[in-house]
């Protein structure tokens, strides 16, 4: 954990549980439910909810909400499946909404 403490990271806005590293960001050009979101390759200390189909800006996707593993706050979602071939790169990746996370070690 000492290595994580020294690196720029993100934590749950509600309980401050560590959820991802800055190095895990793939893109900062995503839209969450209530504002901006970042696409992450990996997240930590989360629980993945039930899969469901949603019509998002880029088409139909199978997604699952992700929750903080400590306080159960909804932080964003995981892309499980993308219908459009151009969106397949999102599969297995995560959206964290900026309104739900805070920066650590900046």
Secondary structure as UniProt FT lines:
FT   HELIX           2..6
FT   STRAND          9..12
FT   TURN            13..15
FT   STRAND          18..21
FT   HELIX           22..24
FT   STRAND          25..32
FT   TURN            33..34
FT   STRAND          35..40
FT   STRAND          46..56
FT   TURN            57..58
FT   STRAND          59..68
FT   TURN            69..71
FT   STRAND          74..82
FT   HELIX           85..90
FT   TURN            91..92
FT   STRAND          94..97
FT   HELIX           98..100
FT   STRAND          101..104
//
